[in-house]
């Protein structure tokens, strides 16, 4: 399990960016989720969620995406595997 820090949230955001997703923080009464808007991969995160919810929601989304080793460099792949392994 990854520790709940702003640093790790930033690393997860960069990983998603490397996978072609844009992470946006918006206010509203909704849960974090992923959607495709005009063929653009956009993840909308509730900006009022606490750090733990943001990180756990993004990790849950990562587990749903089909990611292959050739999509990431070695360091990012290792981080991805750490995030998505089942506890």
PDB file of N, CA, C and O in Angstrom, chain B, residues numbered from 101:
ATOM      1  N   UNK B 101       0.841  -1.185   0.000  1.00  0.00           N
ATOM      2  CA  UNK B 101       0.000   0.000   0.000  1.00  0.00           C
ATOM      3  C   UNK B 101       0.880   1.240   0.000  1.00  0.00           C
ATOM      4  O   UNK B 101       1.859   1.318   0.743  1.00  0.00           O
ATOM      5  N   UNK B 102       0.534   2.184  -0.818  1.00  0.00           N
ATOM      6  CA  UNK B 102       1.293   3.424  -0.929  1.00  0.00           C
ATOM      7  C   UNK B 102       0.889   4.360   0.211  1.00  0.00           C
ATOM      8  O   UNK B 102      -0.274   4.401   0.613  1.00  0.00           O
ATOM      9  N   UNK B 103       1.869   5.111   0.727  1.00  0.00           N
ATOM     10  CA  UNK B 103       1.550   6.032   1.822  1.00  0.00           C
ATOM     11  C   UNK B 103       0.773   7.234   1.275  1.00  0.00           C
ATOM     12  O   UNK B 103       0.916   7.610   0.112  1.00  0.00           O
ATOM     13  N   UNK B 104      -0.034   7.812   2.128  1.00  0.00           N
ATOM     14  CA  UNK B 104      -0.925   8.900   1.745  1.00  0.00           C
ATOM     15  C   UNK B 104      -0.172  10.226   1.902  1.00  0.00           C
ATOM     16  O   UNK B 104      -0.190  10.840   2.969  1.00  0.00           O
ATOM     17  N   UNK B 105       0.486  10.654   0.830  1.00  0.00           N
ATOM     18  CA  UNK B 105       1.228  11.914   0.844  1.00  0.00           C
ATOM     19  C   UNK B 105       0.963  12.660  -0.458  1.00  0.00           C
ATOM     20  O   UNK B 105       0.592  12.063  -1.468  1.00  0.00           O
ATOM     21  N   UNK B 106       1.157  13.963  -0.416  1.00  0.00           N
ATOM     22  CA  UNK B 106       1.002  14.770  -1.626  1.00  0.00           C
ATOM     23  C   UNK B 106       2.009  14.317  -2.687  1.00  0.00           C
ATOM     24  O   UNK B 106       1.706  14.317  -3.880  1.00  0.00           O
ATOM     25  N   UNK B 107       3.208  13.933  -2.239  1.00  0.00           N
ATOM     26  CA  UNK B 107       4.235  13.445  -3.163  1.00  0.00           C
ATOM     27  C   UNK B 107       3.733  12.243  -3.957  1.00  0.00           C
ATOM     28  O   UNK B 107       3.905  12.192  -5.175  1.00  0.00           O
ATOM     29  N   UNK B 108       3.117  11.277  -3.282  1.00  0.00           N
ATOM     30  CA  UNK B 108       2.598  10.098  -3.978  1.00  0.00           C
ATOM     31  C   UNK B 108       1.428  10.453  -4.887  1.00  0.00           C
ATOM     32  O   UNK B 108       1.289   9.868  -5.961  1.00  0.00           O
ATOM     33  N   UNK B 109       0.584  11.398  -4.480  1.00  0.00           N
ATOM     34  CA  UNK B 109      -0.490  11.845  -5.359  1.00  0.00           C
ATOM     35  C   UNK B 109       0.101  12.444  -6.634  1.00  0.00           C
ATOM     36  O   UNK B 109      -0.384  12.180  -7.734  1.00  0.00           O
ATOM     37  N   UNK B 110       1.142  13.245  -6.480  1.00  0.00           N
ATOM     38  CA  UNK B 110       1.808  13.838  -7.650  1.00  0.00           C
ATOM     39  C   UNK B 110       2.385  12.756  -8.562  1.00  0.00           C
ATOM     40  O   UNK B 110       2.301  12.864  -9.786  1.00  0.00           O
ATOM     41  N   UNK B 111       2.975  11.708  -7.966  1.00  0.00           N
ATOM     42  CA  UNK B 111       3.532  10.604  -8.762  1.00  0.00           C
ATOM     43  C   UNK B 111       2.431   9.850  -9.509  1.00  0.00           C
ATOM     44  O   UNK B 111       2.622   9.454 -10.659  1.00  0.00           O
ATOM     45  N   UNK B 112       1.291   9.651  -8.869  1.00  0.00           N
ATOM     46  CA  UNK B 112       0.168   8.971  -9.518  1.00  0.00           C
ATOM     47  C   UNK B 112      -0.367   9.827 -10.665  1.00  0.00           C
ATOM     48  O   UNK B 112      -0.682   9.311 -11.737  1.00  0.00           O
ATOM     49  N   UNK B 113      -0.466  11.131 -10.433  1.00  0.00           N
ATOM     50  CA  UNK B 113      -0.919  12.031 -11.499  1.00  0.00           C
ATOM     51  C   UNK B 113       0.034  11.971 -12.694  1.00  0.00           C
ATOM     52  O   UNK B 113      -0.413  11.954 -13.841  1.00  0.00           O
ATOM     53  N   UNK B 114       1.337  11.938 -12.435  1.00  0.00           N
ATOM     54  CA  UNK B 114       2.316  11.862 -13.522  1.00  0.00           C
ATOM     55  C   UNK B 114       2.197  10.528 -14.264  1.00  0.00           C
ATOM     56  O   UNK B 114       2.307  10.486 -15.489  1.00  0.00           O
ATOM     57  N   UNK B 115       1.975   9.458 -13.532  1.00  0.00           N
ATOM     58  CA  UNK B 115       1.786   8.144 -14.145  1.00  0.00           C
ATOM     59  C   UNK B 115       0.577   8.168 -15.082  1.00  0.00           C
ATOM     60  O   UNK B 115       0.646   7.671 -16.206  1.00  0.00           O
ATOM     61  N   UNK B 116      -0.515   8.743 -14.618  1.00  0.00           N
ATOM     62  CA  UNK B 116      -1.714   8.847 -15.454  1.00  0.00           C
ATOM     63  C   UNK B 116      -1.462   9.728 -16.675  1.00  0.00           C
ATOM     64  O   UNK B 116      -1.949   9.435 -17.767  1.00  0.00           O
ATOM     65  N   UNK B 117      -0.706  10.798 -16.491  1.00  0.00           N
ATOM     66  CA  UNK B 117      -0.355  11.669 -17.610  1.00  0.00           C
ATOM     67  C   UNK B 117       0.461  10.895 -18.647  1.00  0.00           C
ATOM     68  O   UNK B 117       0.237  11.031 -19.850  1.00  0.00           O
ATOM     69  N   UNK B 118       1.404  10.085 -18.172  1.00  0.00           N
ATOM     70  CA  UNK B 118       2.216   9.262 -19.067  1.00  0.00           C
ATOM     71  C   UNK B 118       1.373   8.238 -19.819  1.00  0.00           C
ATOM     72  O   UNK B 118       1.736   7.815 -20.916  1.00  0.00           O
ATOM     73  N   UNK B 119       0.248   7.840 -19.229  1.00  0.00           N
ATOM     74  CA  UNK B 119      -0.661   6.895 -19.878  1.00  0.00           C
ATOM     75  C   UNK B 119      -1.672   7.602 -20.795  1.00  0.00           C
ATOM     76  O   UNK B 119      -2.515   6.955 -21.417  1.00  0.00           O
ATOM     77  N   UNK B 120      -1.575   8.923 -20.868  1.00  0.00           N
ATOM     78  CA  UNK B 120      -2.440   9.672 -21.769  1.00  0.00           C
ATOM     79  C   UNK B 120      -3.677  10.259 -21.133  1.00  0.00           C
ATOM     80  O   UNK B 120      -4.553  10.757 -21.840  1.00  0.00           O
ATOM     81  N   UNK B 121      -3.771  10.215 -19.816  1.00  0.00           N
ATOM     82  CA  UNK B 121      -4.934  10.757 -19.114  1.00  0.00           C
ATOM     83  C   UNK B 121      -4.623  12.142 -18.565  1.00  0.00           C
ATOM     84  O   UNK B 121      -3.510  12.412 -18.113  1.00  0.00           O
ATOM     85  N   UNK B 122      -5.605  12.998 -18.611  1.00  0.00           N
ATOM     86  CA  UNK B 122      -5.500  14.311 -17.985  1.00  0.00           C
ATOM     87  C   UNK B 122      -6.312  14.257 -16.696  1.00  0.00           C
ATOM     88  O   UNK B 122      -7.462  13.819 -16.701  1.00  0.00           O
ATOM     89  N   UNK B 123      -5.717  14.700 -15.598  1.00  0.00           N
ATOM     90  CA  UNK B 123      -6.407  14.714 -14.304  1.00  0.00           C
ATOM     91  C   UNK B 123      -6.837  16.150 -14.023  1.00  0.00           C
ATOM     92  O   UNK B 123      -6.022  17.073 -14.010  1.00  0.00           O
ATOM     93  N   UNK B 124      -8.133  16.313 -13.799  1.00  0.00           N
ATOM     94  CA  UNK B 124      -8.675  17.629 -13.471  1.00  0.00           C
ATOM     95  C   UNK B 124      -9.337  17.577 -12.110  1.00  0.00           C
ATOM     96  O   UNK B 124      -9.959  16.579 -11.747  1.00  0.00           O
ATOM     97  N   UNK B 125      -9.198  18.658 -11.361  1.00  0.00           N
ATOM     98  CA  UNK B 125      -9.840  18.782 -10.055  1.00  0.00           C
ATOM     99  C   UNK B 125     -10.969  19.794 -10.173  1.00  0.00           C
ATOM    100  O   UNK B 125     -10.745  20.963 -10.488  1.00  0.00           O
ATOM    101  N   UNK B 126     -12.178  19.331  -9.917  1.00  0.00           N
ATOM    102  CA  UNK B 126     -13.363  20.179 -10.042  1.00  0.00           C
ATOM    103  C   UNK B 126     -14.174  20.092  -8.758  1.00  0.00           C
ATOM    104  O   UNK B 126     -14.138  19.086  -8.049  1.00  0.00           O
ATOM    105  N   UNK B 127     -14.903  21.162  -8.472  1.00  0.00           N
ATOM    106  CA  UNK B 127     -15.769  21.128  -7.304  1.00  0.00           C
ATOM    107  C   UNK B 127     -17.147  20.642  -7.717  1.00  0.00           C
ATOM    108  O   UNK B 127     -17.602  20.879  -8.836  1.00  0.00           O
ATOM    109  N   UNK B 128     -17.793  19.966  -6.798  1.00  0.00           N
ATOM    110  CA  UNK B 128     -19.122  19.461  -7.085  1.00  0.00           C
ATOM    111  C   UNK B 128     -19.468  18.319  -6.151  1.00  0.00           C
ATOM    112  O   UNK B 128     -18.630  17.848  -5.383  1.00  0.00           O
ATOM    113  N   UNK B 129     -20.695  17.890  -6.227  1.00  0.00           N
ATOM    114  CA  UNK B 129     -21.178  16.812  -5.378  1.00  0.00           C
ATOM    115  C   UNK B 129     -21.143  15.513  -6.182  1.00  0.00           C
ATOM    116  O   UNK B 129     -22.182  15.018  -6.619  1.00  0.00           O
ATOM    117  N   UNK B 130     -19.951  14.970  -6.373  1.00  0.00           N
ATOM    118  CA  UNK B 130     -19.777  13.747  -7.156  1.00  0.00           C
ATOM    119  C   UNK B 130     -18.579  12.970  -6.643  1.00  0.00           C
ATOM    120  O   UNK B 130     -17.736  13.499  -5.919  1.00  0.00           O
ATOM    121  N   UNK B 131     -18.522  11.714  -7.028  1.00  0.00           N
ATOM    122  CA  UNK B 131     -17.387  10.878  -6.676  1.00  0.00           C
ATOM    123  C   UNK B 131     -16.365  10.963  -7.802  1.00  0.00           C
ATOM    124  O   UNK B 131     -16.710  11.260  -8.946  1.00  0.00           O
ATOM    125  N   UNK B 132     -15.103  10.699  -7.468  1.00  0.00           N
ATOM    126  CA  UNK B 132     -14.045  10.675  -8.468  1.00  0.00           C
ATOM    127  C   UNK B 132     -14.353   9.599  -9.492  1.00  0.00           C
ATOM    128  O   UNK B 132     -14.850   8.525  -9.150  1.00  0.00           O
ATOM    129  N   UNK B 133     -14.056   9.893 -10.748  1.00  0.00           N
ATOM    130  CA  UNK B 133     -14.296   8.907 -11.791  1.00  0.00           C
ATOM    131  C   UNK B 133     -13.519   9.237 -13.040  1.00  0.00           C
ATOM    132  O   UNK B 133     -12.869  10.279 -13.114  1.00  0.00           O
ATOM    133  N   UNK B 134     -13.580   8.361 -14.019  1.00  0.00           N
ATOM    134  CA  UNK B 134     -12.914   8.585 -15.297  1.00  0.00           C
ATOM    135  C   UNK B 134     -13.960   8.621 -16.388  1.00  0.00           C
ATOM    136  O   UNK B 134     -14.953   7.894 -16.350  1.00  0.00           O
ATOM    137  N   UNK B 135     -13.723   9.467 -17.347  1.00  0.00           N
ATOM    138  CA  UNK B 135     -14.626   9.523 -18.473  1.00  0.00           C
ATOM    139  C   UNK B 135     -13.849   9.911 -19.721  1.00  0.00           C
ATOM    140  O   UNK B 135     -12.736  10.430 -19.634  1.00  0.00           O
ATOM    141  N   UNK B 136     -14.438   9.659 -20.875  1.00  0.00           N
ATOM    142  CA  UNK B 136     -13.831  10.046 -22.136  1.00  0.00           C
ATOM    143  C   UNK B 136     -14.676  11.171 -22.720  1.00  0.00           C
ATOM    144  O   UNK B 136     -15.871  11.006 -22.963  1.00  0.00           O
ATOM    145  N   UNK B 137     -14.039  12.308 -22.939  1.00  0.00           N
ATOM    146  CA  UNK B 137     -14.730  13.458 -23.504  1.00  0.00           C
ATOM    147  C   UNK B 137     -14.136  13.727 -24.883  1.00  0.00           C
ATOM    148  O   UNK B 137     -12.970  14.107 -24.992  1.00  0.00           O
ATOM    149  N   UNK B 138     -14.912  13.537 -25.915  1.00  0.00           N
ATOM    150  CA  UNK B 138     -14.476  13.741 -27.293  1.00  0.00           C
ATOM    151  C   UNK B 138     -13.127  13.071 -27.553  1.00  0.00           C
ATOM    152  O   UNK B 138     -12.181  13.712 -28.011  1.00  0.00           O
ATOM    153  N   UNK B 139     -13.055  11.793 -27.257  1.00  0.00           N
ATOM    154  CA  UNK B 139     -11.865  10.972 -27.473  1.00  0.00           C
ATOM    155  C   UNK B 139     -10.643  11.418 -26.670  1.00  0.00           C
ATOM    156  O   UNK B 139      -9.519  11.029 -26.985  1.00  0.00           O
ATOM    157  N   UNK B 140     -10.856  12.225 -25.644  1.00  0.00           N
ATOM    158  CA  UNK B 140      -9.762  12.638 -24.768  1.00  0.00           C
ATOM    159  C   UNK B 140      -9.944  11.941 -23.430  1.00  0.00           C
ATOM    160  O   UNK B 140     -11.040  11.950 -22.869  1.00  0.00           O
ATOM    161  N   UNK B 141      -8.890  11.342 -22.921  1.00  0.00           N
ATOM    162  CA  UNK B 141      -8.963  10.652 -21.638  1.00  0.00           C
ATOM    163  C   UNK B 141      -8.840  11.670 -20.520  1.00  0.00           C
ATOM    164  O   UNK B 141      -7.778  12.257 -20.315  1.00  0.00           O
ATOM    165  N   UNK B 142      -9.930  11.877 -19.799  1.00  0.00           N
ATOM    166  CA  UNK B 142      -9.967  12.854 -18.719  1.00  0.00           C
ATOM    167  C   UNK B 142     -10.462  12.177 -17.451  1.00  0.00           C
ATOM    168  O   UNK B 142     -11.469  11.469 -17.467  1.00  0.00           O
ATOM    169  N   UNK B 143      -9.755  12.397 -16.363  1.00  0.00           N
ATOM    170  CA  UNK B 143     -10.184  11.917 -15.052  1.00  0.00           C
ATOM    171  C   UNK B 143     -10.568  13.145 -14.244  1.00  0.00           C
ATOM    172  O   UNK B 143      -9.770  14.067 -14.075  1.00  0.00           O
ATOM    173  N   UNK B 144     -11.786  13.147 -13.752  1.00  0.00           N
ATOM    174  CA  UNK B 144     -12.262  14.271 -12.951  1.00  0.00           C
ATOM    175  C   UNK B 144     -12.271  13.837 -11.494  1.00  0.00           C
ATOM    176  O   UNK B 144     -12.877  12.828 -11.133  1.00  0.00           O
ATOM    177  N   UNK B 145     -11.595  14.610 -10.675  1.00  0.00           N
ATOM    178  CA  UNK B 145     -11.470  14.324  -9.247  1.00  0.00           C
ATOM    179  C   UNK B 145     -12.173  15.436  -8.475  1.00  0.00           C
ATOM    180  O   UNK B 145     -12.010  16.616  -8.786  1.00  0.00           O
ATOM    181  N   UNK B 146     -12.951  15.054  -7.471  1.00  0.00           N
ATOM    182  CA  UNK B 146     -13.599  16.041  -6.619  1.00  0.00           C
ATOM    183  C   UNK B 146     -12.527  16.756  -5.804  1.00  0.00           C
ATOM    184  O   UNK B 146     -11.841  16.138  -4.990  1.00  0.00           O
ATOM    185  N   UNK B 147     -12.389  18.057  -6.027  1.00  0.00           N
ATOM    186  CA  UNK B 147     -11.326  18.813  -5.359  1.00  0.00           C
ATOM    187  C   UNK B 147     -11.524  18.897  -3.854  1.00  0.00           C
ATOM    188  O   UNK B 147     -10.583  19.216  -3.127  1.00  0.00           O
ATOM    189  N   UNK B 148     -12.743  18.612  -3.369  1.00  0.00           N
ATOM    190  CA  UNK B 148     -13.007  18.669  -1.933  1.00  0.00           C
ATOM    191  C   UNK B 148     -12.769  17.336  -1.220  1.00  0.00           C
ATOM    192  O   UNK B 148     -12.873  17.259   0.005  1.00  0.00           O
ATOM    193  N   UNK B 149     -12.453  16.299  -1.975  1.00  0.00           N
ATOM    194  CA  UNK B 149     -12.109  15.012  -1.350  1.00  0.00           C
ATOM    195  C   UNK B 149     -10.792  15.158  -0.606  1.00  0.00           C
ATOM    196  O   UNK B 149      -9.933  15.952  -0.989  1.00  0.00           O
ATOM    197  N   UNK B 150     -10.641  14.377   0.472  1.00  0.00           N
ATOM    198  CA  UNK B 150      -9.372  14.445   1.186  1.00  0.00           C
ATOM    199  C   UNK B 150      -8.299  13.671   0.417  1.00  0.00           C
ATOM    200  O   UNK B 150      -8.599  12.951  -0.535  1.00  0.00           O
ATOM    201  N   UNK B 151      -7.064  13.829   0.837  1.00  0.00           N
ATOM    202  CA  UNK B 151      -5.920  13.251   0.130  1.00  0.00           C
ATOM    203  C   UNK B 151      -6.042  11.734  -0.006  1.00  0.00           C
ATOM    204  O   UNK B 151      -5.740  11.182  -1.064  1.00  0.00           O
ATOM    205  N   UNK B 152      -6.478  11.064   1.047  1.00  0.00           N
ATOM    206  CA  UNK B 152      -6.613   9.609   1.009  1.00  0.00           C
ATOM    207  C   UNK B 152      -7.644   9.167  -0.036  1.00  0.00           C
ATOM    208  O   UNK B 152      -7.406   8.218  -0.783  1.00  0.00           O
ATOM    209  N   UNK B 153      -8.764   9.844  -0.085  1.00  0.00           N
ATOM    210  CA  UNK B 153      -9.799   9.490  -1.061  1.00  0.00           C
ATOM    211  C   UNK B 153      -9.295   9.742  -2.484  1.00  0.00           C
ATOM    212  O   UNK B 153      -9.537   8.929  -3.376  1.00  0.00           O
ATOM    213  N   UNK B 154      -8.601  10.856  -2.703  1.00  0.00           N
ATOM    214  CA  UNK B 154      -8.055  11.154  -4.031  1.00  0.00           C
ATOM    215  C   UNK B 154      -7.111  10.047  -4.481  1.00  0.00           C
ATOM    216  O   UNK B 154      -7.228   9.537  -5.595  1.00  0.00           O
ATOM    217  N   UNK B 155      -6.174   9.677  -3.608  1.00  0.00           N
ATOM    218  CA  UNK B 155      -5.182   8.651  -3.957  1.00  0.00           C
ATOM    219  C   UNK B 155      -5.859   7.306  -4.185  1.00  0.00           C
ATOM    220  O   UNK B 155      -5.601   6.647  -5.192  1.00  0.00           O
ATOM    221  N   UNK B 156      -6.721   6.892  -3.262  1.00  0.00           N
ATOM    222  CA  UNK B 156      -7.373   5.589  -3.398  1.00  0.00           C
ATOM    223  C   UNK B 156      -8.274   5.529  -4.627  1.00  0.00           C
ATOM    224  O   UNK B 156      -8.361   4.487  -5.277  1.00  0.00           O
ATOM    225  N   UNK B 157      -8.943   6.629  -4.952  1.00  0.00           N
ATOM    226  CA  UNK B 157      -9.804   6.662  -6.134  1.00  0.00           C
ATOM    227  C   UNK B 157      -8.978   6.529  -7.407  1.00  0.00           C
ATOM    228  O   UNK B 157      -9.361   5.799  -8.321  1.00  0.00           O
ATOM    229  N   UNK B 158      -7.853   7.225  -7.473  1.00  0.00           N
ATOM    230  CA  UNK B 158      -6.999   7.149  -8.662  1.00  0.00           C
ATOM    231  C   UNK B 158      -6.380   5.758  -8.806  1.00  0.00           C
ATOM    232  O   UNK B 158      -6.253   5.247  -9.918  1.00  0.00           O
ATOM    233  N   UNK B 159      -5.997   5.149  -7.688  1.00  0.00           N
ATOM    234  CA  UNK B 159      -5.460   3.787  -7.740  1.00  0.00           C
ATOM    235  C   UNK B 159      -6.531   2.823  -8.230  1.00  0.00           C
ATOM    236  O   UNK B 159      -6.246   1.944  -9.044  1.00  0.00           O
ATOM    237  N   UNK B 160      -7.758   2.974  -7.746  1.00  0.00           N
ATOM    238  CA  UNK B 160      -8.850   2.110  -8.189  1.00  0.00           C
ATOM    239  C   UNK B 160      -9.068   2.241  -9.695  1.00  0.00           C
ATOM    240  O   UNK B 160      -9.292   1.244 -10.381  1.00  0.00           O
ATOM    241  N   UNK B 161      -9.003   3.452 -10.200  1.00  0.00           N
ATOM    242  CA  UNK B 161      -9.139   3.661 -11.642  1.00  0.00           C
ATOM    243  C   UNK B 161      -7.990   2.999 -12.402  1.00  0.00           C
ATOM    244  O   UNK B 161      -8.206   2.375 -13.441  1.00  0.00           O
ATOM    245  N   UNK B 162      -6.778   3.137 -11.887  1.00  0.00           N
ATOM    246  CA  UNK B 162      -5.619   2.503 -12.531  1.00  0.00           C
ATOM    247  C   UNK B 162      -5.812   1.002 -12.652  1.00  0.00           C
ATOM    248  O   UNK B 162      -5.413   0.403 -13.651  1.00  0.00           O
ATOM    249  N   UNK B 163      -6.422   0.386 -11.641  1.00  0.00           N
ATOM    250  CA  UNK B 163      -6.653  -1.060 -11.664  1.00  0.00           C
ATOM    251  C   UNK B 163      -7.625  -1.461 -12.766  1.00  0.00           C
ATOM    252  O   UNK B 163      -7.616  -2.608 -13.214  1.00  0.00           O
ATOM    253  N   UNK B 164      -8.468  -0.522 -13.207  1.00  0.00           N
ATOM    254  CA  UNK B 164      -9.452  -0.816 -14.247  1.00  0.00           C
ATOM    255  C   UNK B 164      -8.898  -0.610 -15.655  1.00  0.00           C
ATOM    256  O   UNK B 164      -9.450  -1.138 -16.620  1.00  0.00           O
ATOM    257  N   UNK B 165      -7.811   0.153 -15.780  1.00  0.00           N
ATOM    258  CA  UNK B 165      -7.239   0.430 -17.093  1.00  0.00           C
ATOM    259  C   UNK B 165      -6.390  -0.740 -17.564  1.00  0.00           C
ATOM    260  O   UNK B 165      -5.807  -1.464 -16.756  1.00  0.00           O
ATOM    261  N   UNK B 166      -6.328  -0.917 -18.864  1.00  0.00           N
ATOM    262  CA  UNK B 166      -5.440  -1.932 -19.440  1.00  0.00           C
ATOM    263  C   UNK B 166      -4.100  -1.274 -19.722  1.00  0.00           C
ATOM    264  O   UNK B 166      -3.960  -0.489 -20.659  1.00  0.00           O
ATOM    265  N   UNK B 167      -3.118  -1.609 -18.895  1.00  0.00           N
ATOM    266  CA  UNK B 167      -1.785  -1.019 -19.013  1.00  0.00           C
ATOM    267  C   UNK B 167      -0.790  -2.131 -19.287  1.00  0.00           C
ATOM    268  O   UNK B 167      -0.794  -3.161 -18.613  1.00  0.00           O
ATOM    269  N   UNK B 168       0.057  -1.920 -20.275  1.00  0.00           N
ATOM    270  CA  UNK B 168       1.102  -2.892 -20.588  1.00  0.00           C
ATOM    271  C   UNK B 168       2.469  -2.277 -20.302  1.00  0.00           C
ATOM    272  O   UNK B 168       2.620  -1.057 -20.234  1.00  0.00           O
ATOM    273  N   UNK B 169       3.444  -3.142 -20.138  1.00  0.00           N
ATOM    274  CA  UNK B 169       4.785  -2.700 -19.759  1.00  0.00           C
ATOM    275  C   UNK B 169       5.392  -1.741 -20.775  1.00  0.00           C
ATOM    276  O   UNK B 169       6.147  -0.843 -20.404  1.00  0.00           O
ATOM    277  N   UNK B 170       5.067  -1.925 -22.054  1.00  0.00           N
ATOM    278  CA  UNK B 170       5.656  -1.056 -23.084  1.00  0.00           C
ATOM    279  C   UNK B 170       5.076   0.357 -23.080  1.00  0.00           C
ATOM    280  O   UNK B 170       5.566   1.218 -23.811  1.00  0.00           O
ATOM    281  N   UNK B 171       4.052   0.612 -22.282  1.00  0.00           N
ATOM    282  CA  UNK B 171       3.450   1.945 -22.208  1.00  0.00           C
ATOM    283  C   UNK B 171       4.198   2.874 -21.251  1.00  0.00           C
ATOM    284  O   UNK B 171       4.001   4.088 -21.281  1.00  0.00           O
ATOM    285  N   UNK B 172       5.063   2.296 -20.395  1.00  0.00           N
ATOM    286  CA  UNK B 172       5.741   3.063 -19.353  1.00  0.00           C
ATOM    287  C   UNK B 172       7.228   2.740 -19.334  1.00  0.00           C
ATOM    288  O   UNK B 172       7.656   1.691 -19.815  1.00  0.00           O
ATOM    289  N   UNK B 173       8.017   3.667 -18.767  1.00  0.00           N
ATOM    290  CA  UNK B 173       9.423   3.336 -18.560  1.00  0.00           C
ATOM    291  C   UNK B 173       9.535   2.410 -17.341  1.00  0.00           C
ATOM    292  O   UNK B 173       8.553   2.181 -16.634  1.00  0.00           O
ATOM    293  N   UNK B 174      10.709   1.895 -17.110  1.00  0.00           N
ATOM    294  CA  UNK B 174      10.903   0.880 -16.063  1.00  0.00           C
ATOM    295  C   UNK B 174      10.497   1.384 -14.671  1.00  0.00           C
ATOM    296  O   UNK B 174       9.864   0.661 -13.902  1.00  0.00           O
ATOM    297  N   UNK B 175      10.869   2.626 -14.359  1.00  0.00           N
ATOM    298  CA  UNK B 175      10.563   3.195 -13.047  1.00  0.00           C
ATOM    299  C   UNK B 175       9.049   3.367 -12.866  1.00  0.00           C
ATOM    300  O   UNK B 175       8.509   3.046 -11.807  1.00  0.00           O
ATOM    301  N   UNK B 176       8.367   3.872 -13.901  1.00  0.00           N
ATOM    302  CA  UNK B 176       6.925   4.046 -13.836  1.00  0.00           C
ATOM    303  C   UNK B 176       6.216   2.696 -13.770  1.00  0.00           C
ATOM    304  O   UNK B 176       5.228   2.552 -13.050  1.00  0.00           O
ATOM    305  N   UNK B 177       6.712   1.702 -14.518  1.00  0.00           N
ATOM    306  CA  UNK B 177       6.111   0.366 -14.506  1.00  0.00           C
ATOM    307  C   UNK B 177       6.184  -0.238 -13.101  1.00  0.00           C
ATOM    308  O   UNK B 177       5.213  -0.819 -12.615  1.00  0.00           O
ATOM    309  N   UNK B 178       7.335  -0.095 -12.462  1.00  0.00           N
ATOM    310  CA  UNK B 178       7.514  -0.614 -11.101  1.00  0.00           C
ATOM    311  C   UNK B 178       6.534   0.069 -10.149  1.00  0.00           C
ATOM    312  O   UNK B 178       5.918  -0.595  -9.315  1.00  0.00           O
ATOM    313  N   UNK B 179       6.386   1.377 -10.265  1.00  0.00           N
ATOM    314  CA  UNK B 179       5.445   2.126  -9.425  1.00  0.00           C
ATOM    315  C   UNK B 179       4.009   1.677  -9.712  1.00  0.00           C
ATOM    316  O   UNK B 179       3.219   1.490  -8.786  1.00  0.00           O
ATOM    317  N   UNK B 180       3.675   1.507 -10.979  1.00  0.00           N
ATOM    318  CA  UNK B 180       2.341   1.044 -11.367  1.00  0.00           C
ATOM    319  C   UNK B 180       2.042  -0.319 -10.748  1.00  0.00           C
ATOM    320  O   UNK B 180       0.957  -0.528 -10.207  1.00  0.00           O
ATOM    321  N   UNK B 181       2.997  -1.250 -10.824  1.00  0.00           N
ATOM    322  CA  UNK B 181       2.796  -2.587 -10.258  1.00  0.00           C
ATOM    323  C   UNK B 181       2.612  -2.505  -8.743  1.00  0.00           C
ATOM    324  O   UNK B 181       1.825  -3.263  -8.176  1.00  0.00           O
ATOM    325  N   UNK B 182       3.324  -1.602  -8.088  1.00  0.00           N
ATOM    326  CA  UNK B 182       3.175  -1.408  -6.644  1.00  0.00           C
ATOM    327  C   UNK B 182       1.762  -0.906  -6.313  1.00  0.00           C
ATOM    328  O   UNK B 182       1.148  -1.338  -5.337  1.00  0.00           O
ATOM    329  N   UNK B 183       1.272  -0.002  -7.131  1.00  0.00           N
ATOM    330  CA  UNK B 183      -0.054   0.574  -6.886  1.00  0.00           C
ATOM    331  C   UNK B 183      -1.190  -0.424  -7.137  1.00  0.00           C
ATOM    332  O   UNK B 183      -2.196  -0.411  -6.429  1.00  0.00           O
ATOM    333  N   UNK B 184      -1.031  -1.272  -8.126  1.00  0.00           N
ATOM    334  CA  UNK B 184      -2.154  -2.098  -8.568  1.00  0.00           C
ATOM    335  C   UNK B 184      -2.143  -3.515  -8.039  1.00  0.00           C
ATOM    336  O   UNK B 184      -3.063  -4.283  -8.319  1.00  0.00           O
ATOM    337  N   UNK B 185      -1.113  -3.883  -7.272  1.00  0.00           N
ATOM    338  CA  UNK B 185      -1.132  -5.246  -6.719  1.00  0.00           C
ATOM    339  C   UNK B 185      -2.255  -5.368  -5.716  1.00  0.00           C
ATOM    340  O   UNK B 185      -2.557  -4.432  -4.976  1.00  0.00           O
ATOM    341  N   UNK B 186      -2.859  -6.521  -5.703  1.00  0.00           N
ATOM    342  CA  UNK B 186      -3.973  -6.772  -4.773  1.00  0.00           C
ATOM    343  C   UNK B 186      -3.432  -7.064  -3.385  1.00  0.00           C
ATOM    344  O   UNK B 186      -2.480  -7.828  -3.226  1.00  0.00           O
ATOM    345  N   UNK B 187      -4.048  -6.449  -2.381  1.00  0.00           N
ATOM    346  CA  UNK B 187      -3.593  -6.656  -0.983  1.00  0.00           C
ATOM    347  C   UNK B 187      -4.068  -7.986  -0.441  1.00  0.00           C
ATOM    348  O   UNK B 187      -3.781  -8.322   0.708  1.00  0.00           O
TER     349      UNK B 187
END
